[in-house]
């Protein structure tokens, strides 16, 4: 079955004009009828006006409304595409687990750790070809932001909406993120799988190293990118704020990179630890590592190309408009007495 979509769906709001036009026409019709009734009985008036028609204007209006409807659909750009098709592509599956805890707002890496990580992921998505990607965000708990997919446009859209406010519980549960990522790959797929954990390494919630070891035992490689510098930086209360988070004693909290933790996670997961700085985030390094992995045939569902069909609707609309112009409101004096169904004597 064909899939219907509109290239310019905003024009469909013009359909709101149709009920307004119907109401206006009906009001006009009632006013005219009452005006004629002032002159006497309608049956007598109709005999005095043999060429007048009380139904033709209604037919003209109906044709005009139909014409307008087809023209609105035409300008909205209707397109038809074939149903979902399965295709085979060669690639790998990658799940990115992105830390969105408050410490990722520290500005030791400009403009801040989280924003720099998002920009790097966006550039990596641009380089993907036939690979599947998934996106997980985590702080005190982990959540799936984007299920594994080859829809790179959706990946960038979801990525742009990520902030530290996207999760309800703060903290840094790297192990929970790795466990969720491990379950996020396509079931029964033989594709090579990799997890990329992007974090400042301040893990306080669980055993991330054990989670990485478990992932590796399942054939999943765990890479890490350490976002932050050893000297650290204060954490803004909110984006763009000059006020910083403080501890219970009123001292400014300094968030420092836990490089040791990040490296231990990568080693346990059989992956590569990368340390980001203000020059590079290191995703390019990991992208090369992923490209070295065995490329397996991945099954994906895609839509066939859409065909433009607006010409048909516009043509029908214009033809109806011409038809409406040729339908006279008054009866033709030469044709009014013709009755095709009258029985011959």
Secondary structure, 3 states (H helix, E strand, C coil): CCEEEECCHHHHHHHHHHHHHHHHHHHHHHHHHHHHHCCCCHHHHHHHCCCECCCHHHHHHHHHHHHHHHHHHHHCCEEEECCCEEEEEEECEEEEEEECCHHHHCCCCCCCHHHHHHHHHHHHHHHCCCCEEEEEEECCCEEEEEEEECCHHHHHHHHHCCCHHHCCCCCCCHHHHHHHHHCCCCCCCCCCEEEEEEECCCCCCCCHHHHHHHHHHCCEEEEEEECCCCCCEECECCCCCCCECECCCCCECEECCCHHHHHHHHHHCEEEEEECCCCCCCHHHHHHHHHHCCCEEEEEEECCCCEECHHHHHHHHHHHHHHHHHCCCECCCCCCCCCCCCCCC
